[in-house]
Amino acid sequence: MALSLLTIAEELRRLQAEGVDRVFVDNQTFSSLNQRESEAAKVKTKHAVAAHDGAEHSDLRALVEASSASVSPAQSATKDTTSTKSPALLPESPPEIILPDGDAQSRLEYLEERVLGCPVCQAHLSPHGKIVFGAGHPSADIFFCGEAPGTEEELTGEPFAGEAGHLLSKIITAMGLDRKEVYTANILNWRPQHDKPYGNRPPTVQEMRFCLPYLEAQIDIVQPKVIVALGNAAVTGLLGPDPSRKLAAVRGTWSQFKQRPLMISFHPAYLLRNGTMKTKRMLWEDMLKVMEKCDLPITDRQRGYFLPKA
């Protein structure tokens, strides 16, 4: 059991180094860990029981059985009874979007109504969740694309809410901009549901493919100079799945999406968990590249953010 936990810890450290800021653990894995824990406890107590005799042997065995029952997989499974509804099935084909003529604001309003009324999006919501549509300037130069909505986002219906959203606002301010001057959206319109009362599940490739036409339509309307993909799920949703692609390796590099420059960077939530001077500087260097691509003025002070003091 100890060796297995060490292996898991090593793998988590490797994923963290690559920029992965969240890992979803399914029920089968939890059950496996609980089973191994139970087996290890039985082996340990077996030797303890063997050291006693007579009444002590009987009393200890009864105590061990009661203890084993208290940590059995059945107990951990009780958490699943508080789960939300099971995710709805996705249609084989993604939606087809035909945008009307008009200015950017009116076209975004049309698209938002279309997304809010999407029966598939509605079917994937939690009981108190809201569909999350993009927000910001309809003709922004910079289009920030995040991962799937989290708890705060599904409650407010706004992208980049909560602590990660506050951090993104600070980053945008450091770039000399206001959040109203950029456009923010997510790779998914709803928070992915799962059978646990806590945590977030990464979106599946199928979920992202269904929502991609809605995101593409927003990009077509806004026509940004630069798209910024924040986090591994955003990169996968925009560029397609690639098992050999590691966020740590492609972060800070330029790609393309819909013939537009695409900068890959960390999600702000990653900095909340790994906010060292090094990781902050890495993300900031990505933002400097975005500013240069958009012909934004950059001061010497801005270039020196998150560098060691002389």
C-alpha positions as a printed NumPy array, in Angstrom:
array([[  0.   ,   0.   ,   0.   ],
       [  2.828,   2.404,   0.918],
       [  4.56 ,   1.684,  -2.388],
       [  1.33 ,   2.365,  -4.29 ],
       [  0.873,   5.699,  -2.523],
       [  4.459,   6.677,  -3.299],
       [  3.844,   5.878,  -6.958],
       [  0.699,   8.012,  -6.947],
       [  2.579,  10.869,  -5.263],
       [  5.351,  10.729,  -7.866],
       [  2.83 ,  10.815, -10.712],
       [  1.028,  13.795,  -9.152],
       [  4.325,  15.673,  -8.839],
       [  5.065,  14.939, -12.502],
       [  1.648,  16.24 , -13.586],
       [  2.096,  19.344, -11.436],
       [  5.437,  20.088, -13.1  ],
       [  3.694,  19.897, -16.483],
       [  1.159,  22.519, -15.461],
       [ -1.771,  20.217, -14.611],
       [ -3.635,  21.879, -11.738],
       [ -6.426,  19.384, -11.121],
       [ -6.929,  15.617, -11.255],
       [-10.289,  13.87 , -11.192],
       [-10.449,  10.518,  -9.349],
       [-13.309,   8.21 , -10.246],
       [-15.211,   5.895,  -7.904],
       [-13.433,   2.775,  -9.153],
       [-10.077,   4.187,  -8.065],
       [-11.454,   5.165,  -4.668],
       [-12.938,   1.699,  -4.229],
       [ -9.619,   0.098,  -5.166],
       [ -7.746,   2.217,  -2.63 ],
       [-10.322,   1.471,   0.074],
       [-10.084,  -2.248,  -0.69 ],
       [ -6.289,  -2.238,  -0.461],
       [ -6.466,  -0.224,   2.762],
       [ -8.912,  -2.746,   4.181],
       [ -6.712,  -5.674,   3.143],
       [ -3.648,  -4.038,   4.689],
       [ -5.553,  -3.445,   7.922],
       [ -6.628,  -7.092,   8.034],
       [ -3.046,  -8.312,   7.596],
       [ -1.808,  -5.978,  10.297],
       [ -4.508,  -6.935,  12.791],
       [ -4.112, -10.637,  12.028],
       [ -0.636, -10.593,  13.581],
       [ -1.931,  -8.62 ,  16.537],
       [ -4.754, -11.08 ,  17.092],
       [ -2.384, -14.033,  16.913],
       [ -0.386, -12.602,  19.833],
       [ -3.344, -12.905,  22.188],
       [ -5.183, -15.927,  23.498],
       [ -8.4  , -16.836,  25.27 ],
       [-10.789, -14.015,  26.027],
       [ -8.282, -11.361,  24.893],
       [ -8.176, -13.047,  21.461],
       [-11.969, -12.994,  21.174],
       [-12.35 ,  -9.397,  22.381],
       [ -9.653,  -8.114,  20.031],
       [-11.151,  -9.911,  17.04 ],
       [-14.525,  -8.319,  17.781],
       [-12.838,  -4.923,  18.041],
       [-11.023,  -5.459,  14.74 ],
       [-14.235,  -6.464,  12.941],
       [-15.976,  -3.344,  14.223],
       [-13.043,  -1.198,  13.128],
       [-12.959,  -2.797,   9.661],
       [-16.656,  -2.141,   9.216],
       [-16.113,   1.542,  10.033],
       [-13.613,   2.008,   7.175],
       [-15.164,  -0.283,   4.615],
       [-15.766,   0.776,   0.995],
       [-19.476,   0.796,   1.786],
       [-18.969,   3.857,   3.988],
       [-17.15 ,   5.841,   1.306],
       [-19.902,   4.914,  -1.13 ],
       [-22.446,   6.734,   1.04 ],
       [-21.057,  10.015,  -0.289],
       [-22.31 ,   9.039,  -3.712],
       [-25.912,   9.169,  -2.48 ],
       [-25.612,  12.961,  -2.42 ],
       [-24.59 ,  13.056,  -6.084],
       [-26.241,  15.253,  -8.649],
       [-28.132,  13.893, -11.616],
       [-26.218,  11.774, -14.106],
       [-24.847,  13.68 , -17.122],
       [-27.154,  13.677, -20.121],
       [-26.139,  12.023, -23.36 ],
       [-24.568,  14.146, -26.078],
       [-25.853,  14.104, -29.659],
       [-23.551,  12.677, -32.307],
       [-23.317,  15.97 , -34.191],
       [-22.436,  19.369, -32.657],
       [-24.804,  22.295, -33.224],
       [-24.7  ,  24.205, -36.502],
       [-24.469,  27.952, -35.986],
       [-25.621,  30.453, -38.604],
       [-25.085,  33.975, -37.338],
       [-27.389,  36.8  , -38.444],
       [-26.163,  40.037, -39.955],
       [-25.655,  43.001, -37.676],
       [-23.093,  44.578, -35.404],
       [-20.96 ,  42.544, -32.998],
       [-23.084,  43.318, -29.932],
       [-26.386,  42.271, -31.518],
       [-24.832,  39.113, -32.935],
       [-23.433,  38.191, -29.508],
       [-26.859,  38.747, -27.971],
       [-28.409,  36.434, -30.569],
       [-25.778,  33.788, -29.894],
       [-26.181,  34.076, -26.128],
       [-29.927,  33.479, -26.443],
       [-29.179,  30.463, -28.618],
       [-26.754,  29.031, -26.037],
       [-28.985,  29.744, -23.033],
       [-31.838,  27.995, -24.817],
       [-29.771,  25.009, -25.937],
       [-31.565,  21.882, -24.625],
       [-28.32 ,  19.89 , -24.478],
       [-26.612,  22.562, -22.378],
       [-29.673,  22.775, -20.135],
       [-29.726,  18.996, -19.683],
       [-26.125,  19.018, -18.41 ],
       [-26.687,  21.62 , -15.683],
       [-26.689,  20.805, -11.994],
       [-29.948,  21.581, -10.125],
       [-28.793,  25.099,  -9.227],
       [-26.327,  25.667, -12.059],
       [-26.425,  28.216, -14.862],
       [-25.13 ,  28.113, -18.423],
       [-21.938,  30.155, -18.729],
       [-21.624,  32.335, -21.817],
       [-18.722,  34.621, -22.714],
       [-18.398,  38.181, -21.433],
       [-16.501,  41.325, -22.326],
       [-15.963,  43.749, -25.18 ],
       [-17.633,  42.61 , -28.423],
       [-14.611,  43.772, -30.452],
       [-11.805,  42.935, -28.033],
       [ -8.248,  42.465, -29.276],
       [ -7.588,  39.706, -26.716],
       [ -9.837,  36.658, -26.281],
       [ -9.103,  34.653, -23.116],
       [-10.357,  31.056, -23.295],
       [-10.485,  29.105, -20.05 ],
       [-11.349,  25.562, -19.088],
       [-14.762,  24.278, -17.968],
       [-16.771,  26.424, -15.531],
       [-16.248,  25.791, -11.828],
       [-18.569,  26.14 ,  -8.857],
       [-18.553,  29.957,  -8.716],
       [-19.016,  30.261, -12.467],
       [-22.023,  27.969, -12.667],
       [-23.681,  29.853,  -9.806],
       [-23.117,  33.296, -11.346],
       [-23.334,  32.335, -15.013],
       [-20.157,  34.364, -15.647],
       [-16.778,  33.095, -16.932],
       [-13.73 ,  33.399, -14.69 ],
       [-15.558,  33.991, -11.43 ],
       [-14.126,  33.247,  -8.003],
       [-10.477,  33.447,  -6.961],
       [ -9.096,  32.444, -10.36 ],
       [-11.207,  35.133, -11.992],
       [ -9.96 ,  37.771,  -9.548],
       [ -6.386,  36.772, -10.359],
       [ -7.07 ,  37.   , -14.097],
       [ -8.475,  40.512, -13.544],
       [ -5.231,  41.479, -11.791],
       [ -3.212,  40.085, -14.712],
       [ -5.307,  42.06 , -17.187],
       [ -4.854,  45.216, -15.091],
       [ -1.088,  44.63 , -15.027],
       [ -1.244,  44.544, -18.834],
       [ -2.63 ,  48.089, -18.735],
       [ -6.151,  46.999, -19.635],
       [ -9.527,  46.737, -17.98 ],
       [-11.411,  43.47 , -17.954],
       [-14.21 ,  45.148, -19.915],
       [-11.714,  45.725, -22.734],
       [-11.018,  42.008, -23.269],
       [-13.301,  39.034, -23.908],
       [-13.435,  35.964, -21.671],
       [-15.079,  32.601, -22.336],
       [-14.768,  28.938, -21.432],
       [-14.205,  25.832, -23.514],
       [-17.516,  24.477, -22.134],
       [-20.872,  26.134, -21.442],
       [-21.643,  24.139, -18.308],
       [-19.83 ,  22.761, -15.295],
       [-19.137,  19.05 , -15.92 ],
       [-21.246,  16.964, -13.58 ],
       [-19.995,  13.957, -11.626],
       [-21.138,  11.757,  -8.785],
       [-19.213,  13.432,  -5.966],
       [-20.38 ,  16.343,  -3.808],
       [-17.019,  18.085,  -4.173],
       [-14.312,  18.93 ,  -6.713],
       [-14.383,  19.554, -10.455],
       [-14.232,  17.057, -13.299],
       [-12.243,  17.917, -16.433],
       [-14.452,  18.096, -19.533],
       [-14.396,  15.165, -21.921],
       [-13.33 ,  15.535, -25.538],
       [-16.925,  14.831, -26.595],
       [-18.272,  17.598, -24.35 ],
       [-15.768,  20.105, -25.697],
       [-16.484,  19.129, -29.29 ],
       [-20.182,  19.775, -28.772],
       [-19.59 ,  23.265, -27.356],
       [-16.808,  24.202, -29.785],
       [-19.154,  25.687, -32.472],
       [-20.547,  28.079, -29.851],
       [-17.012,  29.161, -28.934],
       [-15.986,  29.464, -32.589],
       [-19.011,  31.68 , -33.226],
       [-17.958,  33.999, -30.409],
       [-14.473,  34.235, -31.926],
       [-15.975,  34.933, -35.365],
       [-18.007,  37.789, -33.904],
       [-15.306,  39.337, -31.7  ],
       [-12.518,  38.837, -34.262],
       [ -9.693,  39.2  , -31.739],
       [ -6.084,  39.809, -32.665],
       [ -4.965,  37.11 , -30.223],
       [ -6.567,  34.106, -28.503],
       [ -5.073,  33.039, -25.165],
       [ -5.679,  29.409, -24.16 ],
       [ -5.471,  29.167, -20.372],
       [ -4.939,  25.643, -19.071],
       [ -4.643,  22.158, -20.47 ],
       [ -8.369,  21.64 , -21.136],
       [ -8.57 ,  24.864, -23.144],
       [ -5.595,  23.794, -25.253],
       [ -7.093,  20.346, -25.855],
       [-10.499,  21.779, -26.738],
       [ -9.09 ,  24.292, -29.218],
       [ -6.291,  22.259, -30.817],
       [ -7.704,  18.755, -30.384],
       [ -6.485,  15.901, -28.159],
       [ -2.818,  14.939, -28.397],
       [ -1.418,  12.488, -25.793],
       [  2.133,  13.561, -26.626],
       [  1.418,  17.253, -25.999],
       [  2.451,  18.455, -22.543],
       [  1.385,  21.855, -21.289],
       [  4.791,  22.512, -19.727],
       [  6.403,  22.003, -23.132],
       [  4.001,  24.116, -25.216],
       [  3.331,  26.879, -22.671],
       [  4.602,  30.199, -23.928],
       [  4.548,  29.132, -27.578],
       [  2.411,  30.37 , -30.436],
       [ -0.071,  28.206, -32.293],
       [ -3.101,  29.007, -34.436],
       [ -6.849,  28.613, -34.156],
       [ -9.16 ,  29.747, -36.968],
       [ -6.214,  31.485, -38.611],
       [ -5.637,  33.573, -35.489],
       [ -2.539,  33.612, -33.24 ],
       [ -3.038,  31.405, -30.198],
       [ -0.876,  31.829, -27.101],
       [ -0.764,  28.902, -24.664],
       [ -0.364,  29.634, -20.972],
       [ -1.22 ,  28.491, -17.458],
       [ -4.722,  28.829, -16.058],
       [ -4.845,  31.367, -13.189],
       [ -6.044,  28.553, -10.917],
       [ -2.648,  26.889, -11.409],
       [ -0.939,  29.958,  -9.972],
       [ -3.24 ,  29.874,  -6.965],
       [ -1.82 ,  26.432,  -6.173],
       [  1.715,  26.958,  -7.439],
       [  2.237,  30.695,  -7.183],
       [  6.014,  30.83 ,  -7.035],
       [  7.99 ,  33.721,  -8.514],
       [  9.07 ,  31.348, -11.274],
       [  5.547,  30.342, -12.354],
       [  4.283,  33.918, -12.082],
       [  7.131,  35.112, -14.285],
       [  6.453,  32.352, -16.813],
       [  2.811,  33.381, -17.188],
       [  3.758,  37.05 , -17.279],
       [  6.257,  36.455, -20.086],
       [  3.374,  34.889, -22.027],
       [  1.298,  38.021, -21.452],
       [  4.182,  40.232, -22.624],
       [  4.206,  38.293, -25.893],
       [  0.455,  38.844, -26.21 ],
       [  0.884,  42.565, -25.569],
       [  3.587,  42.781, -28.226],
       [  1.395,  40.92 , -30.727],
       [ -1.425,  43.408, -30.075],
       [  0.92 ,  46.418, -30.303],
       [  0.185,  47.427, -26.718],
       [  2.7  ,  49.745, -25.033],
       [  5.033,  47.994, -22.576],
       [  6.916,  49.948, -19.942],
       [ 10.244,  48.964, -18.393],
       [  8.385,  48.432, -15.143],
       [  6.024,  45.963, -16.785],
       [  8.948,  44.084, -18.339],
       [ 10.471,  43.723, -14.898],
       [  7.474,  42.175, -13.136],
       [  8.292,  39.001, -11.135],
       [ 12.024,  39.244, -11.752],
       [ 14.519,  38.948,  -8.86 ],
       [ 15.317,  42.249,  -7.224],
       [ 18.707,  43.635,  -8.248]])
